[in-house]
Amino acid sequence: MDTNQQNDQNLQQYDLIVVGGGMVGAAVACGVAPTGMKIAILEAADKEPVWNPQGVDPRVSALTEASRLFLESLNAWGDMIENRVTPYQQM
């Protein structure tokens, strides 16, 4: 059996495969987890990102009220507020 066939068989053992382990992918996986589904997260990055509270990341993510409510339901919003979530006026 070649590697691709083995990978296909391994992935068939999951109910949901989330492509990307960033903010959205991780939130979706956390939101679905209580259903008992078997979830795999596929991430292309070589290593885990490191949170650097001293450095400034120029990226901006705009979240709707629905996103905030979803993140609150995951108990993630409070941590986000503590780690520099702020409104912005212009870009």
C-alpha positions in Angstrom: 0.0 0.0 0.0 1.5 3.4 -1.0 1.5 6.4 1.3 -1.4 8.1 -0.5 -3.7 5.0 0.0 -2.7 4.8 3.6 -3.5 8.5 4.1 -6.9 8.1 2.4 -7.7 5.2 4.7 -6.6 7.2 7.8 -8.8 10.2 6.8 -11.8 7.9 6.3 -11.8 7.3 10.0 -13.0 10.9 10.7 -16.5 12.3 10.5 -15.2 15.8 9.8 -11.9 17.0 8.3 -11.1 20.7 8.9 -8.6 22.2 6.5 -6.6 24.8 8.3 -5.9 25.2 12.0 -6.0 28.9 12.2 -8.6 31.0 14.0 -11.6 29.8 11.9 -10.6 26.2 11.5 -9.8 25.8 15.2 -13.1 27.5 16.3 -15.1 25.3 14.0 -13.4 22.1 15.3 -14.1 23.3 18.9 -17.7 24.1 18.1 -18.3 20.7 16.6 -16.4 18.7 19.2 -19.3 18.4 21.7 -21.3 16.4 19.1 -18.9 13.5 19.5 -17.8 13.5 15.9 -14.3 12.4 15.2 -12.5 15.5 13.9 -9.2 15.9 12.1 -7.5 19.2 11.6 -5.1 19.4 8.7 -2.6 22.2 8.9 0.2 23.0 6.4 2.3 25.0 8.8 5.5 23.2 10.1 5.1 24.3 13.7 2.7 25.9 16.1 2.5 29.7 16.0 4.0 31.4 19.0 2.1 34.2 20.7 4.3 37.2 21.1 2.5 39.7 23.3 5.5 42.1 23.0 5.4 42.2 19.2 2.8 43.8 17.0 1.2 41.7 14.3 0.0 43.9 11.5 -2.8 41.5 10.5 -6.4 42.5 11.3 -9.4 40.3 11.5 -12.9 41.8 11.5 -15.5 39.8 13.5 -19.2 40.2 13.4 -21.5 40.1 16.4 -22.4 36.5 15.4 -18.7 35.6 15.5 -18.3 37.1 18.9 -21.3 35.2 20.2 -19.9 32.0 18.7 -16.5 32.6 20.3 -18.3 33.3 23.6 -20.1 30.0 23.4 -16.7 28.3 23.1 -15.4 30.2 26.1 -12.7 31.8 23.9 -13.9 35.4 23.8 -12.6 36.4 27.2 -9.1 35.1 26.4 -9.2 37.1 23.2 -10.1 40.3 25.0 -7.2 39.7 27.4 -4.8 39.2 24.4 -5.4 42.6 22.6 -8.8 42.4 20.9 -9.6 46.0 20.2 -11.9 47.9 17.8 -10.2 49.8 14.9 -11.4 52.9 13.3 -9.5 52.8 10.0 -6.8 50.9 8.1 
